[in-house]
Amino acid sequence: MSDNCVFCRIALRELPTELVHESPNTVAFRDLRPQAPVHVLVIPKPHHPDVATLAAADPALAGEVLSTAAAVAEAEGLRADGFRLIFNTGRYAGQEVFHVHAHVVGGAPLGPMLSS
């Protein structure tokens, strides 16, 4: 855990959030600035700065993050029409919090993945 990481503090329940799902190693909660009708963040409880670092350090935990994201999509009713799972890695990708997190986004047509 990182003392100054907001997602570590959420995982420890030091900061309030709307939890959607929790497992022994992951937490899912609603994004404070949703970009779609459903926008949930899925994080591992241990601190890893990005998905590439997580995959190299703990592939099993990376798989748990994906399993949690799938469970969230199912629970939120997104499986039938589809959803987007996004990992932003690094500042050029728009990563703002440097604790790996997956965005589960859906509930409406999402449009193109990248803007022109």
DSSP file (Angstrom, degrees, kcal/mol; ACC not computed):
  #  RESIDUE AA STRUCTURE BP1 BP2  ACC     N-H-->O    O-->H-N    N-H-->O    O-->H-N    TCO  KAPPA ALPHA  PHI   PSI    X-CA   Y-CA   Z-CA
    1    1 A M              0   0    0      0, 0.0     2,-0.5     0, 0.0     3,-0.0   0.000 360.0 360.0 360.0 146.7    0.0    0.0    0.0
    2    2 A S    >   -     0   0    0      1,-0.1     3,-1.4     3,-0.1     6,-0.1  -0.937 360.0-143.2-110.1 128.2    1.1    3.5   -0.7
    3    3 A D  T 3  S+     0   0    0     -2,-0.5    -1,-0.1     1,-0.3     6,-0.0   0.803 100.4  40.7 -61.0 -31.8    0.3    6.2    1.9
    4    4 A N  T 3  S+     0   0    0     -3,-0.0     2,-0.6     4,-0.0    -1,-0.3   0.302  88.4 109.1-102.8  10.7   -0.5    8.9   -0.6
    5    5 A C    <>  -     0   0    0     -3,-1.4     4,-2.0     1,-0.2     5,-0.2  -0.777  56.4-154.5 -92.0 120.7   -2.4    6.8   -3.1
    6    6 A V  H  > S+     0   0    0     -2,-0.6     4,-1.8     1,-0.2    -1,-0.2   0.866  95.7  51.0 -61.9 -37.0   -6.1    7.5   -3.2
    7    7 A F  H  > S+     0   0    0      2,-0.2     4,-2.5     1,-0.2    -1,-0.2   0.852 107.0  53.1 -73.0 -32.4   -7.0    4.0   -4.5
    8    8 A C  H  > S+     0   0    0      2,-0.2     4,-1.8     1,-0.2    -1,-0.2   0.913 109.7  49.9 -62.4 -40.7   -4.9    2.4   -1.7
    9    9 A R  H  <>S+     0   0    0     -4,-2.0     5,-3.0     2,-0.2     6,-1.0   0.856 110.3  49.4 -67.4 -34.7   -6.9    4.4    0.8
   10   10 A I  H ><5S+     0   0    0     -4,-1.8     3,-1.6     3,-0.2    -2,-0.2   0.925 109.0  52.5 -66.9 -43.9  -10.2    3.3   -0.9
   11   11 A A  H 3<5S+     0   0    0     -4,-2.5    -2,-0.2     1,-0.3    -1,-0.2   0.844 110.8  47.7 -59.9 -34.1   -9.1   -0.3   -0.8
   12   12 A L  T 3<5S-     0   0    0     -4,-1.8    -1,-0.3    -5,-0.1    -2,-0.2   0.450 115.4-119.4 -84.4  -1.2   -8.4    0.1    3.0
   13   13 A R  T < 5S+     0   0    0     -3,-1.6    -3,-0.2    -4,-0.2    -2,-0.1   0.764  78.2 126.7  65.5  28.3  -11.8    1.8    3.4
   14   14 A E      < +     0   0    0     -5,-3.0    -4,-0.2    -6,-0.2    -5,-0.1   0.698  69.2  48.0 -83.4 -21.5  -10.2    5.0    4.6
   15   15 A L  S    S-     0   0    0     -6,-1.0     2,-0.1    -9,-0.1    -2,-0.1  -0.951  92.9-114.5-119.3 140.1  -12.1    7.0    2.0
   16   16 A P        +     0   0    0      0, 0.0     2,-0.3     0, 0.0    -2,-0.1  -0.452  45.8 152.4 -73.2 144.8  -15.8    6.7    1.4
   17   17 A T        -     0   0    0     -2,-0.1     2,-1.2    -7,-0.1    14,-0.1  -0.969  52.8 -97.2-160.6 163.1  -16.9    5.3   -2.0
   18   18 A E        -     0   0    0     12,-0.3    12,-1.8    -2,-0.3     2,-0.2  -0.746  44.1-152.0 -89.9  95.4  -19.9    3.4   -3.5
   19   19 A L  E     +A   29   0A   0     -2,-1.2    10,-0.3    10,-0.2     3,-0.1  -0.446  22.3 176.0 -68.7 137.6  -18.6   -0.1   -3.5
   20   20 A V  E     -     0   0A   0      8,-3.2     2,-0.3     1,-0.4     9,-0.2   0.680  68.8  -0.9-107.9 -34.5  -20.0   -2.3   -6.2
   21   21 A H  E     -A   28   0A   0      7,-1.5     7,-2.9     2,-0.0    -1,-0.4  -0.986  58.6-171.9-158.2 145.5  -18.0   -5.5   -5.6
   22   22 A E  E     +A   27   0A   0     -2,-0.3     5,-0.2     5,-0.2    -3,-0.0  -0.990   6.3 172.2-144.7 138.7  -15.3   -6.7   -3.3
   23   23 A S        -     0   0    0      3,-2.5     3,-0.2    -2,-0.3    -2,-0.0  -0.760  54.7 -88.2-127.2 177.0  -13.2   -9.9   -3.2
   24   24 A P  S    S+     0   0    0      0, 0.0     3,-0.0     0, 0.0     0, 0.0   0.819 127.3  23.9 -57.9 -28.8  -10.2  -10.7   -1.0
   25   25 A N  S    S+     0   0    0     20,-0.1    20,-2.8    19,-0.1     2,-0.3   0.464 120.5  49.6-118.4  -3.4   -7.9   -9.1   -3.5
   26   26 A T  E     - B   0  44A   0     18,-0.3    -3,-2.5    -3,-0.2     2,-0.3  -0.933  52.4-161.9-137.7 159.3  -10.0   -6.6   -5.5
   27   27 A V  E     -AB  22  43A   0     16,-2.3    16,-2.9    -2,-0.3     2,-0.4  -0.995   5.3-163.5-137.6 141.2  -12.4   -3.8   -5.0
   28   28 A A  E     +AB  21  42A   0     -7,-2.9    -8,-3.2    -2,-0.3    -7,-1.5  -0.993  18.0 163.5-126.1 136.2  -14.8   -2.3   -7.5
   29   29 A F  E     -AB  19  41A   0     12,-2.3    12,-3.4    -2,-0.4   -10,-0.2  -0.978  41.4 -87.7-149.5 157.6  -16.5    1.1   -7.1
   30   30 A R  E     - B   0  40A   0    -12,-1.8   -12,-0.3    -2,-0.3    10,-0.2  -0.420  45.2-113.1 -70.2 138.3  -18.3    3.8   -9.1
   31   31 A D        -     0   0    0      8,-2.8     8,-0.1     1,-0.1    -1,-0.1  -0.481  14.8-138.2 -68.8 139.1  -16.3    6.4  -10.8
   32   32 A L  S    S+     0   0    0      1,-0.3    -1,-0.1    -2,-0.2    -2,-0.1   0.732 102.5  38.3 -71.8 -22.1  -16.8    9.9   -9.4
   33   33 A R  S    S-     0   0    0      6,-0.0    -1,-0.3     0, 0.0    -2,-0.0  -0.632  89.4-160.3-125.4  72.0  -16.8   11.4  -12.9
   34   34 A P        -     0   0    0      0, 0.0     5,-0.1     0, 0.0    71,-0.0  -0.220  16.2-166.0 -61.8 140.6  -18.7    8.8  -14.9
   35   35 A Q  S    S+     0   0    0      3,-0.1     4,-0.1     1,-0.0    70,-0.1   0.345  76.3  20.0-103.6   1.4  -18.3    8.8  -18.7
   36   36 A A  S    S-     0   0    0      1,-0.0    71,-0.1    71,-0.0     3,-0.0  -0.940  97.6 -86.5-157.7 168.9  -21.3    6.5  -19.4
   37   37 A P  S    S+     0   0    0      0, 0.0     2,-0.5     0, 0.0    70,-0.2   0.867 123.6  36.0 -54.5 -36.7  -24.4    5.4  -17.6
   38   38 A V  E     + C   0 106A   0     68,-2.4    68,-2.1    70,-0.1     2,-0.3  -0.983  69.7 158.2-117.2 124.1  -22.3    2.6  -16.0
   39   39 A H  E     + C   0 105A   0     -2,-0.5    -8,-2.8    66,-0.2     2,-0.4  -0.810  10.6 168.5-147.3 101.2  -18.7    3.5  -15.1
   40   40 A V  E     -BC  30 104A   0     64,-2.4    64,-3.3    -2,-0.3     2,-0.4  -0.921  24.2-142.6-118.4 138.0  -17.1    1.3  -12.4
   41   41 A L  E     -BC  29 103A   0    -12,-3.4   -12,-2.3    -2,-0.4     2,-0.5  -0.843  11.1-161.0 -99.3 136.8  -13.4    1.2  -11.5
   42   42 A V  E     +BC  28 102A   0     60,-2.5    60,-2.6    -2,-0.4   -14,-0.2  -0.980  16.5 173.3-118.4 125.7  -11.8   -2.2  -10.6
   43   43 A I  E     -B   27   0A   0    -16,-2.9   -16,-2.3    -2,-0.5     2,-0.3  -0.935  33.0-120.4-129.3 151.6   -8.6   -2.2   -8.6
   44   44 A P  E     -B   26   0A   0      0, 0.0   -18,-0.3     0, 0.0     4,-0.2  -0.675  27.4-128.4 -79.3 148.4   -6.4   -4.7   -7.0
   45   45 A K  S    S+     0   0    0    -20,-2.8   -19,-0.1    -2,-0.3   -34,-0.1   0.919  90.7  73.8 -66.9 -42.6   -6.0   -4.1   -3.3
   46   46 A P  S    S-     0   0    0      0, 0.0     2,-0.4     0, 0.0   -21,-0.0  -0.451  97.4-103.8 -69.3 147.9   -2.1   -4.2   -3.4
   47   47 A H        +     0   0    0     -2,-0.1    -2,-0.1    52,-0.1    52,-0.1  -0.584  48.9 158.4 -77.2 125.9   -0.5   -1.2   -5.0
   48   48 A H        -     0   0    0     -2,-0.4    52,-3.5    -4,-0.2     6,-0.1  -0.968  37.1-138.0-138.8 133.1    0.8   -1.6   -8.5
   49   49 A P  S    S-     0   0    0      0, 0.0     2,-0.3     0, 0.0    52,-0.1   0.804  76.1  -6.1 -68.5 -29.9    1.3    1.6  -10.6
   50   50 A D  S  > S-     0   0    0     50,-0.1     4,-2.3    48,-0.1    50,-0.2  -0.958  74.3 -95.3-157.8 171.9   -0.1    0.3  -13.9
   51   51 A V  H  > S+     0   0    0     -2,-0.3     4,-2.8     1,-0.2     5,-0.2   0.834 118.7  55.1 -66.8 -33.9   -1.4   -2.9  -15.7
   52   52 A A  H  > S+     0   0    0      2,-0.2     4,-1.8     1,-0.2    -1,-0.2   0.917 110.6  45.6 -65.5 -41.9    2.0   -3.7  -17.2
   53   53 A T  H  > S+     0   0    0      2,-0.2     4,-2.5     1,-0.2     5,-0.2   0.912 113.8  49.7 -65.7 -43.0    3.7   -3.7  -13.9
   54   54 A L  H  X S+     0   0    0     -4,-2.3     4,-3.3     1,-0.2     8,-0.3   0.936 109.4  51.0 -60.8 -47.6    0.9   -5.7  -12.3
   55   55 A A  H  < S+     0   0    0     -4,-2.8    -1,-0.2     1,-0.2    -2,-0.2   0.875 114.6  43.7 -60.3 -38.4    1.0   -8.3  -15.1
   56   56 A A  H  < S+     0   0    0     -4,-1.8    -1,-0.2    -5,-0.2    -2,-0.2   0.889 120.8  39.5 -72.9 -39.8    4.8   -8.7  -14.7
   57   57 A A  H  < S+     0   0    0     -4,-2.5    -2,-0.2     1,-0.2    -3,-0.2   0.857 135.3   7.0 -80.5 -37.0    4.7   -8.8  -10.9
   58   58 A D     X  +     0   0    0     -4,-3.3     4,-2.1    -5,-0.2     3,-0.4  -0.583  57.4 175.8-152.4  79.0    1.6  -10.9  -10.3
   59   59 A P  H  > S+     0   0    0      0, 0.0     4,-2.0     0, 0.0     5,-0.1   0.834  85.0  56.7 -57.3 -33.8   -0.1  -12.5  -13.3
   60   60 A A  H  > S+     0   0    0      2,-0.2     4,-1.8     1,-0.2     5,-0.1   0.914 107.5  47.3 -65.6 -41.4   -2.7  -14.3  -11.1
   61   61 A L  H  > S+     0   0    0     -3,-0.4     4,-2.1     2,-0.2    -1,-0.2   0.877 108.0  56.0 -67.0 -36.8   -3.8  -11.0   -9.5
   62   62 A A  H  X S+     0   0    0     -4,-2.1     4,-1.8    -8,-0.3    -1,-0.2   0.911 107.3  50.4 -59.6 -40.8   -4.0   -9.5  -13.0
   63   63 A G  H  X S+     0   0    0     -4,-2.0     4,-2.5     1,-0.2    -1,-0.2   0.872 106.9  54.1 -63.7 -37.1   -6.4  -12.4  -13.8
   64   64 A E  H  X S+     0   0    0     -4,-1.8     4,-2.6     2,-0.2    -1,-0.2   0.874 104.7  54.0 -65.2 -36.7   -8.4  -11.6  -10.7
   65   65 A V  H  X S+     0   0    0     -4,-2.1     4,-2.3     2,-0.2    -1,-0.2   0.925 110.7  46.7 -62.0 -43.1   -8.8   -8.0  -11.8
   66   66 A L  H  X S+     0   0    0     -4,-1.8     4,-2.3     2,-0.2    -2,-0.2   0.908 111.8  50.6 -65.2 -41.5  -10.2   -9.3  -15.1
   67   67 A S  H  X S+     0   0    0     -4,-2.5     4,-2.2     2,-0.2    -2,-0.2   0.905 110.9  48.9 -62.6 -41.1  -12.5  -11.7  -13.4
   68   68 A T  H  X S+     0   0    0     -4,-2.6     4,-2.6     2,-0.2    -1,-0.2   0.912 109.2  52.7 -64.5 -41.9  -13.8   -9.0  -11.1
   69   69 A A  H  X S+     0   0    0     -4,-2.3     4,-2.5     1,-0.2    -2,-0.2   0.909 110.0  48.6 -60.4 -42.0  -14.4   -6.7  -14.1
   70   70 A A  H  X S+     0   0    0     -4,-2.3     4,-2.2     2,-0.2    -1,-0.2   0.899 111.1  50.2 -64.7 -40.4  -16.4   -9.5  -15.8
   71   71 A A  H  X S+     0   0    0     -4,-2.2     4,-2.7     2,-0.2    -2,-0.2   0.891 110.9  49.5 -64.6 -39.4  -18.5  -10.0  -12.6
   72   72 A V  H  X S+     0   0    0     -4,-2.6     4,-2.4     2,-0.2    -2,-0.2   0.934 109.7  50.9 -64.6 -46.1  -19.2   -6.3  -12.4
   73   73 A A  H  <>S+     0   0    0     -4,-2.5     5,-2.9     1,-0.2     6,-0.6   0.908 112.9  46.7 -58.5 -42.2  -20.3   -6.2  -16.0
   74   74 A E  H ><5S+     0   0    0     -4,-2.2     3,-1.4     1,-0.2    -2,-0.2   0.943 113.1  47.8 -63.5 -49.0  -22.6   -9.1  -15.4
   75   75 A A  H 3<5S+     0   0    0     -4,-2.7    -2,-0.2     1,-0.3    -1,-0.2   0.815 111.1  51.8 -64.0 -31.0  -24.0   -7.6  -12.2
   76   76 A E  T 3<5S-     0   0    0     -4,-2.4    -1,-0.3    -5,-0.2    -2,-0.2   0.428 115.7-114.7 -86.7   0.5  -24.5   -4.2  -13.9
   77   77 A G  T < 5S+     0   0    0     -3,-1.4     4,-0.3    -4,-0.3    -3,-0.2   0.788  78.4 125.6  75.3  28.5  -26.5   -5.8  -16.8
   78   78 A L     >< +     0   0    0     -5,-2.9     4,-2.1    -6,-0.2    -4,-0.2   0.606  44.4  84.3 -95.2 -13.0  -23.9   -5.0  -19.4
   79   79 A R  T  4 S+     0   0    0     -6,-0.6    -1,-0.1     1,-0.2     4,-0.1   0.874  86.3  53.9 -62.2 -40.0  -23.2   -8.4  -20.9
   80   80 A A  T  4 S+     0   0    0      1,-0.2    -1,-0.2    -3,-0.1    -2,-0.1   0.921 122.7  24.9 -64.9 -46.1  -26.1   -8.5  -23.4
   81   81 A D  T  4 S-     0   0    0     -4,-0.3    -1,-0.2     1,-0.2    -2,-0.2   0.615 115.8-112.5 -96.6 -13.9  -25.4   -5.2  -25.2
   82   82 A G     <  -     0   0    0     -4,-2.1    25,-0.6    -9,-0.1     2,-0.3  -0.178  26.0-141.7 104.6 163.0  -21.7   -5.1  -24.5
   83   83 A F  E     -D  106   0A   0     23,-0.1     2,-0.4    -4,-0.1    23,-0.2  -0.945  15.4-116.3-153.3 168.4  -19.2   -3.0  -22.5
   84   84 A R  E     -D  105   0A   0     21,-3.1    21,-2.8    -2,-0.3     2,-0.5  -0.942  15.3-159.2-115.3 137.6  -15.8   -1.6  -22.7
   85   85 A L  E     -D  104   0A   0     -2,-0.4     2,-0.4    19,-0.2    19,-0.2  -0.977  19.7-174.0-116.1 118.8  -12.9   -2.5  -20.4
   86   86 A I  E     -D  103   0A   0     17,-2.2    17,-2.9    -2,-0.5     2,-0.5  -0.946  19.3-175.3-123.8 131.5  -10.2    0.1  -20.4
   87   87 A F        -     0   0    0     -2,-0.4     2,-0.5    15,-0.2    15,-0.1  -0.984  13.5-158.6-117.6 115.9   -6.7    0.2  -18.7
   88   88 A N        -     0   0    0     13,-0.5     2,-0.5    -2,-0.5    13,-0.2  -0.850  10.8-169.3 -91.2 126.4   -4.9    3.6  -19.2
   89   89 A T        -     0   0    0     -2,-0.5     4,-0.2   -39,-0.1     3,-0.1  -0.924  49.6  -8.7-124.8 106.8   -1.2    3.1  -18.7
   90   90 A G  S > >S-     0   0    0     -2,-0.5     5,-2.2     1,-0.1     3,-0.7  -0.078  89.3 -71.8  94.3 164.8    1.0    6.1  -18.4
   91   91 A R  G > 5S+     0   0    0      1,-0.2     3,-1.1     3,-0.2    -1,-0.1   0.824 126.7  58.7 -67.2 -33.2    0.4    9.8  -18.9
   92   92 A Y  G 3 5S+     0   0    0      1,-0.3    -1,-0.2    -3,-0.1    -2,-0.1   0.790 106.3  50.8 -66.8 -25.3    0.1    9.7  -22.7
   93   93 A A  G < 5S-     0   0    0     -3,-0.7    -1,-0.3    -4,-0.2    -2,-0.2   0.511 124.3-105.0 -87.4  -5.4   -2.8    7.2  -22.2
   94   94 A G  T < 5 +     0   0    0     -3,-1.1     2,-0.3    -4,-0.4    -3,-0.2   0.620  58.3 165.9  92.9  14.5   -4.5    9.6  -19.8
   95   95 A Q      < +     0   0    0     -5,-2.2    -1,-0.3     1,-0.2     3,-0.1  -0.499   6.1 171.2 -65.7 125.8   -3.7    7.7  -16.6
   96   96 A E        +     0   0    0     -2,-0.3     2,-0.5     1,-0.3    -1,-0.2   0.749  65.4  47.2-106.5 -35.1   -4.5   10.1  -13.7
   97   97 A V  S    S-     0   0    0      2,-0.1     2,-1.5     4,-0.0    -1,-0.3  -0.954  76.3-144.7-111.0 121.9   -4.2    7.8  -10.7
   98   98 A F  S    S+     0   0    0     -2,-0.5     2,-0.4    -3,-0.1   -48,-0.1  -0.346  71.7  96.7 -92.1  57.7   -1.1    5.7  -10.7
   99   99 A H  S    S-     0   0    0     -2,-1.5    -2,-0.1   -52,-0.1   -49,-0.1  -0.963  91.3-100.9-134.1 120.6   -2.6    2.6   -9.1
  100  100 A V        +     0   0    0    -52,-3.5     2,-0.3    -2,-0.4   -50,-0.1  -0.099  53.6 168.0 -49.5 135.2   -3.7    0.1  -11.7
  101  101 A H        -     0   0    0    -13,-0.2   -13,-0.5   -58,-0.1     2,-0.4  -0.985  28.1-142.8-152.1 141.6   -7.4    0.3  -12.4
  102  102 A A  E     -C   42   0A   0    -60,-2.6   -60,-2.5    -2,-0.3     2,-0.6  -0.870  15.4-141.9-102.4 136.3   -9.8   -1.0  -15.0
  103  103 A H  E     -CD  41  86A   0    -17,-2.9   -17,-2.2    -2,-0.4     2,-0.7  -0.888   8.5-161.2 -95.7 120.7  -12.7    1.1  -16.2
  104  104 A V  E     +CD  40  85A   0    -64,-3.3   -64,-2.4    -2,-0.6     2,-0.4  -0.925  23.4 176.8 -99.9 113.1  -15.8   -1.0  -16.8
  105  105 A V  E     +CD  39  84A   0    -21,-2.8   -21,-3.1    -2,-0.7     2,-0.3  -0.957  16.8  95.2-127.6 133.5  -17.9    1.3  -19.0
  106  106 A G  E     +CD  38  83A   0    -68,-2.1   -68,-2.4    -2,-0.4   -23,-0.1  -0.965  11.1 122.0 179.2-161.8  -21.3    0.7  -20.7
  107  107 A G  S    S+     0   0    0    -25,-0.6   -24,-0.1    -2,-0.3   -68,-0.1   0.353  90.8  35.4  97.7  -4.2  -25.0    1.1  -20.5
  108  108 A A  S    S-     0   0    0    -26,-0.1    -1,-0.1   -70,-0.1   -70,-0.1  -0.953 106.5 -66.7-164.4 162.1  -25.3    3.1  -23.8
  109  109 A P        -     0   0    0      0, 0.0    -3,-0.1     0, 0.0   -27,-0.0  -0.396  44.3-159.8 -57.5 134.1  -23.6    3.1  -27.2
  110  110 A L        -     0   0    0      1,-0.2    -4,-0.0    -5,-0.1   -27,-0.0   0.600  19.2-144.9 -98.4 -13.1  -20.0    4.3  -26.6
  111  111 A G        -     0   0    0      2,-0.0    -1,-0.2     0, 0.0     0, 0.0  -0.278  51.7 -12.5  77.8-168.7  -18.9    5.5  -30.0
  112  112 A P        -     0   0    0      0, 0.0     3,-0.1     0, 0.0     0, 0.0  -0.261  60.1-128.4 -67.6 153.2  -15.4    5.1  -31.4
  113  113 A M  S    S+     0   0    0      1,-0.1     2,-0.4     2,-0.0    -2,-0.0   0.895  91.9  32.9 -69.2 -40.2  -12.6    4.2  -29.1
  114  114 A L  S    S-     0   0    0      2,-0.0     2,-0.2     0, 0.0    -1,-0.1  -0.930  79.4-129.4-120.7 141.9  -10.3    7.0  -30.1
  115  115 A S              0   0    0     -2,-0.4    -2,-0.0     1,-0.1     0, 0.0  -0.545 360.0 360.0 -83.0 155.8  -11.2   10.5  -31.2
  116  116 A S              0   0    0     -2,-0.2    -1,-0.1     0, 0.0    -2,-0.0   0.463 360.0 360.0 -80.0 360.0   -9.7   11.9  -34.4
